[in-house]
Structure formats: structure tokens, C-alpha cells
Amino acid sequence: MAIEGTASRKVLVKFARKCREVEWEALLRHLIPQLGGPGVIIQIDESNTKGDVDLEESDGFLGFLIPSMNPLDLICKYLKEFMWRRWHGEPHPNGSFGRLMQDIAEQYPL
């Protein structure tokens, strides 16, 4: 789909940002599935966490592609959206779009 005009792009960017805000609020309102529980042991493999990487100091491709945005902010935004889709959007009978419409209606009742 081609987007014509700057105003249309700005509207879509604002709409996408608002959708992410609704998704994040929904994550905070609804319980997120819990790992483990009584009598259940969870094993974590720290070798996959790459905790020693300093993204703020990194000159990786994220900083190259979007020099005006902090890579940590970008990663957090995408991580929040991923969590919402995985835990709330995918299991919904009408998929992610149906869940988004439900969350919008819940947060902005008429």
C-alpha cells in the first residue's frame, strides 16, 4: 500500500505509537503468565543472555540505521510489543487485531 503525503505518514506513525501504548497498558492491567510455581524448578542458561554487551556504547547497526534514537529505547518498544503479541494477541480467538480492538475498547470506553 502506497502512502501519499507527509500528513498520512505522520498520522500512521502516531497511530502505531498509540497502539503500542494501549498494548503496554494492557500488559500492565492483565496478568502475565507466570513461569514456574510451587514445586517447579526453572533453569536459566546465562550463556544466552549476553549481559556484558553495552548497547549504549555499541556502534552496531541499530545506531547506524536510526542515529537519532537511543537503541535501548527502540529495543524496549519492540520487546513490549512482542510480549503483548505473544501473551495476549496470539491466544485471542480473533488474533492480535481482535485483541487490540478489545484493549482499545477497554481502555477508552464510550
Secondary structure, DSSP 8 states (H G I E B T S, - for coil): ----SHHHHHHHHHHHHHHHHHHHHHHHHS----S-BTTB-----GGGT-TT--TTT---HHHHH-TTS-HHHHHHHHHHHHHHIIIIITTSTTHHHHHHHHHHHHHS--
